[in-house]
Amino acid sequence: MEFFNMLSEALAGFVESSGFIALGYKDIIMIAVALVFMYLAIVKNYEPLLLLPISFGMLIVNLPLNGLMEEGGLLRYLYMGDELGIFPPLIFMGVGAMTDFGPLIANPKSILLGGAAQFGIFVAFLGALLLNFIPGGFFEFNFQQAASIGIIGGADGPTAIYLATALAPELLGPIAVAAYSYMSLVPIIQPPIMRALTTKEERAIKMEQLRPVSKTEKILFPIVVTVLVVLIIPSSASLIGMLMLGNLFKESGVTNKLAEIASNALMYIVTIFIGVTVGATTSADAFLNARTLGILFLGLVAFAFGTAAGVVMGKVMCKLSGGKINPLIGAAGVSAVPMAARVAQKVGQEENPSNFLLMHAMGPNVAGVIGSAIAAGVFLKLYGM
């Protein structure tokens, strides 16, 4: 009899310690959200390299009693790479090693398009502050939180993560999910805005071939940009420095192995870590609230305004150039590389099948990467602790 009592107590203890007992309706909702993101990554191929690890991190952290994000948990220690600002700059180094700044060097005016597309960042920043005036206190954001939300408009996931961990770590999950969700939806969000703001004739404009860029120019570019930008905005050194270091590995011609590792093995390893740990910050209590809805809404507004501002600047430059610049390339000023440039190419070819805008769009596209990093540096300078 004593044996059966001990057995029943052991079974009761096992059941009580299982996650099924602690599973609440909020956890179930978050698990469902994670599965939706997995579906989008695997079936729809929306940014799978990041959306899949993020969704899995979201799934596993919302399975109760796992302790992965608590002291001593595996993901808690990996998360320190985000918290200490290590992972996002490493991603930037990989991006730099993959990026050809030639189109930007060949057409320096395209930096204006990349700059204009950052307008969405400041629209979302002001929008987050204005939400404080809504009665009820559902959407209360301080300056640090508003700045972290605003950077979603740059369409640059690593920059959003970097700034959020520095200024508003409590909002990292919703901000990262919004940033990567809208990045993956670039082919859906941007074309209607581009068509609404341009005429058929403007979309059909063929641009002249870009001039060849010398090897010397490509080597000097990352060095000069690093010196100028970091002297002007020292707080941007981590992101700009690593971006340009990766590019220098690529363009120098003497560090091919370093460029290969930075753009492949290292970048994919860090992508796994950053994706899973960011997903692991989206616990039910942190994610299921009114502020998350506000962040998702502001992120969409920021992205739409950034796209629109880039296209409007493109129209201005089209007029000033006598119709030599296709305004569509302005939409590529958001730093979703190279997806935004491909969207500009696709929309342009719909009106003129012989149109080839990809290389022209890559100029503002890579300028947008630099622009979003600079914007993050400005916010860090203004609101960093």
C-alpha positions, 0 to 999 in steps of 0.5 A, a space after each residue: 500500500 505504501 508503494 502505491 502511495 509513493 507512486 501516486 505522489 510521484 505521478 501527481 508531482 510529475 503532472 504538477 511540474 509539467 507545462 500542461 498544468 501551467 498552460 494558459 490561454 495567453 500562451 496558447 495565443 502566442 503559440 498560435 502566432 508563432 505557428 503562423 510566422 512559421 507558416 509564412 517563413 516555410 510556405 510563403 518564403 517570407 524572410 525565412 532566414 530570420 522569421 523561422 528562428 524568431 518564430 521558433 524562439 517565440 514558440 519555445 518561450 511560450 511553452 510554460 516552465 521551460 526556464 530558457 530565458 531565466 537565470 541559468 537558461 540557455 537562451 538567457 545567456 545567448 540573449 546577452 549578445 543582443 543585450 550587450 549590442 554584439 550581434 547586430 553589428 556582427 550582422 552589419 559586418 556580414 551585410 557589408 561583406 555582401 554589399 557592392 557600394 558601386 552603384 552609390 559611388 557611381 551615382 552619389 545623388 542617390 544618397 538623397 533618396 536613401 536619406 529621404 526614405 528615412 523620413 518614416 523613422 521620424 514620422 513613427 517617432 512623433 506618432 509614438 509620442 502623440 499616442 500618449 495623448 490618447 485617454 486611458 493610458 493604453 499607449 504610453 511611450 517615453 522618448 527612448 521607446 518612441 525612438 526605438 519604435 521609429 527605427 522600424 521605418 528604416 526597414 533594417 532589422 539589426 538596427 531596430 534590434 540594436 537600438 531597442 536593446 539599448 533604449 527600450 529592451 522591454 519592447 524588443 520583441 514587438 519591435 523586432 517582430 514588426 521590423 522583420 514582418 514588414 521587411 518580409 512584406 516589402 513586395 506587398 506593401 511597396 508596389 501600391 504606394 509606388 503606383 499611387 505616387 507615380 504616373 505610367 510615363 514616370 514608371 516607364 523611364 529608362 535610365 542611362 547605364 551607370 559609369 564603371 567604378 574603379 577598385 581604388 574608389 571602392 577601397 577608399 569608400 568604406 574608409 572615408 565613410 567611416 571617418 566622416 560618419 563616426 566623427 560627426 556621430 560617434 554613437 554610430 561607430 558600432 554599426 557603421 564601423 562593422 558595415 564598412 569593415 565587412 565591405 573593406 574585407 570584400 573590396 580590398 582583394 587581400 582578405 577574401 577568406 575573411 569576407 567569405 566567413 563574414 558574409 556566410 558562416 559567421 553571419 548565418 551563425 549570428 542570425 540563428 542566435 539573434 533570431 531565436 533570442 529575439 523570438 524568446 523575448 515575445 512572452 505572452 505577458 510582454 507581447 499581448 497588450 495594447 502597446 504591441 498593437 500600437 507598435 505594429 501599427 506605427 511600424 506599418 505607418 513608418 514603412 509606408 511613409 518611408 517608401 512614399 518619401 523616397 518616391 516623392 524625392 525621386 519625382 523631384 529629382 526626375 523633374 530637376 534632371 529633365 526626366 532622366 531619373 525614374 522615381 521608382 528607385 526612390 522606394 528602394 531607399 528603405 534599407 531592405 537590401 536587396 528586396 526593395 531594389 528588386 521591387 523597384 525593378 519589378 514595378 518598372 518592368 511592368 510598364 516597360 519590359 526593357 527597363 532595367 532599374 536594379 543597379 540604379 535602385 541599389 544606390 539608394 538601397 545601400 544608402 538607406 542602410 547607412 541612413 538607418 544606422 546614422 538615424 540610430 546613432 542620432 537617437 542613441 546620442 539624444 536619448 541614450 542613458 
